Amino acid sequence: MSLVIPRTGRRERRRRETHERIFRCALRLFAQRGYIDTTVEDITEAADVAKGTFFNYFPTKEHLLVAYSEMQERKAMDFLAHLPAGLNSLREIMPKLLVVIAEEPGSNPSLVRNMMGANLLSAPARRMMRQRLIHFENNIAKLLSAAQQRGEIRRDAQVRGMARHFLQNYFGSLLLWSLVPQGKLSDLLIANFDLFWAGVRKEKLS
């Protein structure tokens, strides 16, 4: 008896395609016009969908900001779930992970500026992003805790404090690069991670 492999239904494929089209049109407009000056009507016109269709996928415009953050997190989690063979230490993993999550924002500094500004100016966006940041910080803390248990990083520092330091490093790098986009974003993130690592790594005994 042959094995039947289930296929994604046509309706589900269309839903995904519509979701992606709305999302990508919104990001393009945010980069060009700014988040505040882009309306839902602008997005639906660019995506060629009805206004009601937009709200079927995104309850509010602020949910597009959350979707962007979730997309970045999915990329990170997918990378960590499929690490190349032989890649074990945090010191080796993090630079490669930073390259992965820098790919999308690193293509458009204007988008980074507008997305970060929107998260600061919009109260609903701030509330949602705080929850995403807590989740992000928890995941970083888990990575650091595992590295601490392996003896890679110092044991005299709290994991939660190091995770918060990492986030400050990451988002500070994003903001700096978006304002002065010299070179690749991934190169800046890795360079700043090296400084972070110098402060948390376990000192070798002489």
KEKE-3310 file (N, C-alpha, C; in steps of 0.2 Angstrom, whole numbers, plus 5000, padded with zeros to 4 digits):
npx = (5004:5003:5011:5001:5004:5000:4993:4995:4980:4971:4964:4971:4983:4981:4977:4989:4996:4989:4991:5005:5006:4999:5007:5020:5017:5014:5026:5034:5028:5029:5042:5044:5035:5034:5028:5017:5012:5006:4991:4978:4970:4979:4988:4979:4975:4988:4990:4980:4967:4952:4946:4941:4946:4960:4958:4954:4966:4975:4971:4973:4983:4994:4997:5004:5017:5020:5019:5030:5041:5038:5041:5054:5058:5054:5063:5075:5072:5070:5083:5090:5084:5089:5103:5119:5129:5141:5141:5142:5145:5141:5148:5151:5139:5131:5136:5133:5119:5115:5118:5108:5096:5099:5097:5084:5081:5093:5092:5086:5088:5079:5067:5069:5071:5059:5051:5056:5053:5039:5036:5039:5031:5018:5006:4998:5006:5018:5014:5011:5024:5032:5028:5033:5046:5049:5047:5057:5068:5068:5071:5084:5090:5088:5097:5109:5110:5111:5124:5131:5130:5137:5150:5155:5153:5154:5151:5148:5139:5122:5111:5099:5102:5113:5106:5098:5107:5112:5101:5100:5112:5110:5098:5103:5113:5105:5098:5108:5114:5103:5103:5115:5120:5132:5142:5138:5124:5124:5138:5141:5133:5139:5152:5149:5144:5155:5161:5152:5153:5166:5164:5157:5162:5170:5184:5200:5210:5226)
npy = (4994:5011:5025:5039:5056:5070:5085:5102:5111:5120:5131:5134:5137:5149:5157:5159:5165:5177:5183:5184:5193:5205:5208:5210:5221:5230:5232:5237:5249:5255:5257:5266:5277:5278:5272:5279:5287:5278:5271:5259:5258:5262:5251:5240:5244:5244:5230:5225:5220:5219:5230:5223:5210:5213:5214:5202:5195:5203:5210:5223:5238:5238:5225:5221:5225:5216:5204:5205:5204:5192:5184:5186:5179:5166:5163:5162:5152:5142:5140:5137:5125:5117:5115:5114:5100:5097:5109:5116:5125:5140:5151:5148:5147:5159:5170:5165:5163:5177:5182:5176:5182:5195:5196:5200:5213:5219:5223:5235:5249:5260:5254:5248:5259:5265:5255:5253:5265:5266:5256:5263:5274:5270:5266:5254:5245:5246:5239:5226:5223:5223:5211:5202:5204:5200:5186:5184:5187:5177:5166:5169:5168:5155:5149:5155:5149:5136:5136:5141:5130:5121:5126:5136:5150:5162:5159:5167:5177:5183:5174:5180:5194:5194:5190:5201:5211:5206:5209:5223:5226:5220:5227:5240:5240:5238:5250:5260:5256:5258:5272:5276:5268:5260:5248:5230:5225:5213:5211:5222:5217:5205:5210:5218:5207:5200:5209:5208:5194:5194:5199:5190:5177:5162:5163:5157:5146:5149)
npz = (5000:4995:5003:5007:5006:5015:5007:5007:5008:4995:4999:5011:5007:4999:5009:5016:5007:5005:5018:5018:5007:5012:5023:5018:5009:5019:5026:5016:5014:5027:5027:5017:5020:5033:5049:5056:5046:5037:5033:5036:5025:5015:5015:5012:4999:4992:4993:4987:4992:5001:5015:5025:5024:5028:5042:5045:5046:5053:5068:5072:5066:5074:5076:5065:5068:5079:5072:5064:5073:5078:5067:5066:5077:5075:5065:5072:5081:5073:5067:5079:5081:5072:5071:5064:5062:5075:5079:5094:5105:5114:5110:5097:5091:5093:5084:5071:5073:5074:5061:5054:5060:5057:5043:5038:5044:5041:5027:5025:5032:5034:5037:5049:5057:5057:5062:5075:5080:5079:5089:5100:5100:5100:5111:5112:5104:5112:5123:5118:5113:5124:5130:5120:5121:5134:5132:5122:5130:5139:5131:5128:5140:5143:5134:5139:5151:5149:5143:5154:5163:5155:5157:5150:5152:5164:5181:5191:5189:5186:5176:5171:5171:5162:5151:5149:5147:5135:5126:5127:5121:5108:5103:5104:5095:5083:5083:5082:5069:5061:5061:5057:5044:5041:5033:5035:5044:5051:5053:5062:5073:5077:5080:5092:5099:5102:5111:5121:5124:5129:5142:5148:5147:5153:5162:5158:5167:5172)
capx = (5000:5007:5010:4998:5007:4995:4995:4992:4974:4971:4962:4976:4989:4978:4977:4996:4999:4986:4994:5011:5006:4997:5012:5025:5015:5014:5033:5037:5025:5032:5049:5044:5031:5034:5022:5012:5008:5003:4985:4976:4968:4985:4990:4974:4976:4994:4990:4974:4963:4947:4948:4939:4951:4965:4956:4954:4973:4978:4966:4975:4989:5000:4998:5009:5023:5021:5020:5037:5044:5037:5044:5062:5059:5053:5069:5080:5070:5071:5090:5092:5081:5092:5110:5124:5133:5147:5141:5139:5146:5137:5152:5151:5132:5128:5137:5129:5112:5115:5118:5101:5091:5100:5095:5078:5082:5099:5091:5082:5088:5073:5062:5071:5070:5052:5048:5058:5050:5032:5035:5040:5026:5011:5005:4996:5012:5022:5011:5012:5031:5034:5027:5037:5053:5050:5048:5064:5073:5068:5074:5091:5092:5089:5104:5115:5110:5114:5131:5134:5130:5143:5156:5157:5152:5155:5145:5147:5134:5115:5109:5094:5106:5117:5101:5095:5113:5112:5096:5102:5117:5106:5094:5107:5116:5100:5096:5114:5115:5098:5104:5122:5121:5139:5143:5133:5121:5127:5145:5140:5130:5144:5157:5146:5143:5162:5162:5148:5156:5172:5162:5153:5165:5173:5191:5204:5215:5233)
capy = (5000:5017:5030:5045:5062:5075:5091:5109:5113:5126:5137:5136:5141:5156:5161:5161:5170:5183:5185:5187:5199:5211:5209:5213:5227:5235:5233:5242:5256:5258:5260:5272:5283:5278:5268:5283:5290:5273:5269:5252:5259:5262:5244:5236:5246:5241:5223:5223:5216:5223:5232:5217:5205:5214:5213:5194:5193:5207:5214:5231:5239:5237:5218:5220:5225:5210:5199:5206:5202:5184:5181:5186:5174:5160:5161:5161:5146:5136:5139:5133:5118:5113:5117:5110:5095:5099:5116:5115:5130:5146:5156:5147:5147:5165:5174:5162:5165:5184:5182:5174:5186:5201:5196:5204:5221:5222:5225:5241:5253:5264:5250:5247:5265:5266:5249:5254:5271:5264:5252:5267:5279:5268:5263:5247:5242:5245:5233:5220:5222:5221:5203:5198:5205:5195:5180:5184:5187:5170:5161:5170:5166:5147:5148:5156:5145:5130:5137:5141:5123:5117:5129:5141:5156:5163:5157:5172:5182:5180:5173:5185:5200:5193:5190:5208:5214:5204:5212:5230:5226:5219:5233:5246:5239:5239:5258:5263:5254:5261:5279:5276:5261:5259:5241:5226:5225:5207:5213:5226:5213:5201:5214:5219:5201:5199:5213:5205:5188:5195:5200:5184:5170:5159:5164:5151:5146:5149)
capz = (5000:4995:5008:5005:5009:5014:5004:5010:5004:4991:5003:5016:5003:4998:5016:5018:5002:5006:5024:5016:5003:5016:5028:5014:5007:5025:5028:5011:5015:5033:5026:5013:5022:5040:5052:5058:5040:5033:5035:5034:5018:5011:5015:5008:4992:4989:4993:4983:4996:5005:5022:5030:5023:5032:5049:5046:5047:5058:5071:5072:5063:5078:5075:5060:5072:5082:5067:5062:5079:5078:5061:5068:5083:5071:5061:5077:5084:5067:5067:5085:5081:5066:5072:5060:5066:5077:5082:5101:5110:5113:5106:5090:5089:5093:5078:5066:5074:5073:5054:5052:5062:5054:5036:5036:5045:5038:5020:5025:5038:5035:5040:5056:5061:5057:5066:5082:5082:5080:5095:5106:5100:5100:5117:5111:5102:5117:5127:5115:5112:5131:5131:5115:5124:5139:5129:5119:5135:5142:5127:5128:5147:5143:5130:5143:5157:5146:5142:5161:5165:5152:5160:5145:5154:5171:5186:5197:5186:5185:5169:5169:5170:5156:5145:5148:5144:5128:5123:5126:5116:5102:5101:5103:5088:5078:5082:5079:5062:5057:5060:5053:5041:5038:5033:5036:5051:5054:5056:5069:5079:5079:5084:5098:5103:5104:5117:5126:5126:5133:5148:5151:5146:5159:5162:5158:5173:5169)
cpx = (5004:5005:5007:5001:5002:4998:4992:4986:4975:4969:4967:4982:4987:4979:4984:4998:4996:4989:5001:5011:5004:5003:5018:5024:5016:5021:5036:5034:5028:5039:5049:5040:5032:5027:5016:5008:5006:4997:4983:4974:4974:4988:4986:4974:4982:4994:4984:4969:4958:4949:4946:4943:4957:4964:4955:4961:4976:4973:4967:4981:4995:5001:5003:5016:5025:5022:5028:5042:5044:5040:5052:5063:5058:5060:5074:5078:5071:5079:5092:5090:5085:5100:5114:5127:5139:5147:5137:5140:5143:5141:5152:5144:5129:5130:5133:5121:5111:5115:5111:5096:5093:5098:5090:5079:5088:5098:5088:5083:5082:5068:5063:5070:5063:5048:5049:5054:5042:5031:5036:5034:5019:5010:5002:5002:5017:5020:5012:5020:5034:5034:5032:5044:5054:5051:5055:5069:5074:5071:5082:5094:5093:5096:5110:5115:5113:5122:5134:5135:5136:5150:5159:5157:5153:5149:5144:5142:5128:5114:5104:5097:5110:5112:5099:5101:5113:5107:5097:5108:5114:5102:5097:5110:5111:5099:5102:5115:5109:5099:5110:5123:5127:5141:5137:5130:5124:5134:5145:5138:5135:5150:5155:5145:5150:5163:5158:5151:5162:5170:5159:5157:5169:5181:5195:5209:5222:5237)
cpy = (5006:5022:5037:5051:5067:5081:5097:5110:5120:5132:5139:5140:5148:5160:5163:5166:5177:5187:5188:5193:5205:5213:5213:5220:5232:5237:5238:5249:5259:5261:5266:5278:5284:5275:5273:5285:5285:5271:5262:5252:5259:5255:5240:5238:5243:5233:5220:5219:5221:5224:5226:5212:5206:5212:5205:5191:5197:5212:5221:5232:5237:5229:5216:5220:5219:5204:5199:5203:5194:5181:5181:5180:5167:5158:5159:5154:5140:5135:5135:5126:5113:5115:5112:5105:5098:5106:5116:5121:5136:5151:5154:5148:5154:5169:5171:5164:5173:5186:5181:5179:5194:5202:5201:5212:5223:5224:5232:5245:5258:5260:5249:5253:5266:5261:5251:5260:5270:5260:5257:5272:5277:5264:5255:5243:5241:5239:5227:5218:5220:5213:5199:5199:5201:5188:5179:5183:5180:5165:5162:5167:5158:5146:5149:5152:5138:5130:5138:5134:5119:5120:5134:5148:5157:5161:5162:5178:5179:5179:5178:5192:5200:5193:5197:5212:5213:5208:5220:5230:5225:5225:5240:5246:5241:5247:5261:5262:5258:5268:5280:5270:5260:5251:5237:5226:5219:5208:5217:5222:5208:5204:5215:5213:5199:5202:5210:5198:5189:5196:5194:5177:5168:5160:5158:5151:5145:5143)
cpz = (5000:5000:5005:5009:5009:5011:5007:5005:5000:4995:5008:5013:5001:5004:5017:5013:5003:5012:5022:5012:5007:5020:5024:5012:5013:5026:5023:5012:5022:5032:5022:5016:5030:5043:5053:5052:5036:5036:5033:5027:5013:5010:5011:5001:4989:4989:4989:4986:4999:5012:5026:5029:5027:5039:5050:5048:5053:5061:5071:5068:5067:5078:5070:5063:5076:5077:5064:5067:5079:5073:5063:5073:5080:5068:5066:5080:5079:5067:5073:5085:5076:5066:5067:5065:5068:5080:5089:5106:5108:5109:5099:5087:5088:5087:5072:5067:5072:5065:5052:5054:5059:5046:5034:5038:5042:5030:5020:5031:5039:5038:5047:5060:5062:5062:5073:5084:5083:5087:5101:5106:5101:5107:5116:5108:5107:5122:5124:5114:5119:5132:5126:5118:5130:5137:5126:5125:5139:5138:5127:5135:5147:5139:5135:5149:5155:5146:5149:5164:5162:5154:5154:5147:5162:5175:5191:5194:5185:5178:5167:5167:5164:5150:5144:5145:5136:5124:5122:5121:5109:5099:5100:5097:5083:5077:5079:5072:5058:5056:5056:5050:5037:5039:5034:5043:5055:5057:5062:5074:5081:5082:5091:5102:5106:5111:5123:5129:5131:5140:5152:5151:5152:5157:5162:5164:5170:5172)
residu = (MET:SER:LEU:VAL:ILE:PRO:ARG:THR:GLY:ARG:ARG:GLU:ARG:ARG:ARG:ARG:GLU:THR:HIS:GLU:ARG:ILE:PHE:ARG:CYS:ALA:LEU:ARG:LEU:PHE:ALA:GLN:ARG:GLY:TYR:ILE:ASP:THR:THR:VAL:GLU:ASP:ILE:THR:GLU:ALA:ALA:ASP:VAL:ALA:LYS:GLY:THR:PHE:PHE:ASN:TYR:PHE:PRO:THR:LYS:GLU:HIS:LEU:LEU:VAL:ALA:TYR:SER:GLU:MET:GLN:GLU:ARG:LYS:ALA:MET:ASP:PHE:LEU:ALA:HIS:LEU:PRO:ALA:GLY:LEU:ASN:SER:LEU:ARG:GLU:ILE:MET:PRO:LYS:LEU:LEU:VAL:VAL:ILE:ALA:GLU:GLU:PRO:GLY:SER:ASN:PRO:SER:LEU:VAL:ARG:ASN:MET:MET:GLY:ALA:ASN:LEU:LEU:SER:ALA:PRO:ALA:ARG:ARG:MET:MET:ARG:GLN:ARG:LEU:ILE:HIS:PHE:GLU:ASN:ASN:ILE:ALA:LYS:LEU:LEU:SER:ALA:ALA:GLN:GLN:ARG:GLY:GLU:ILE:ARG:ARG:ASP:ALA:GLN:VAL:ARG:GLY:MET:ALA:ARG:HIS:PHE:LEU:GLN:ASN:TYR:PHE:GLY:SER:LEU:LEU:LEU:TRP:SER:LEU:VAL:PRO:GLN:GLY:LYS:LEU:SER:ASP:LEU:LEU:ILE:ALA:ASN:PHE:ASP:LEU:PHE:TRP:ALA:GLY:VAL:ARG:LYS:GLU:LYS:LEU:SER)
# end
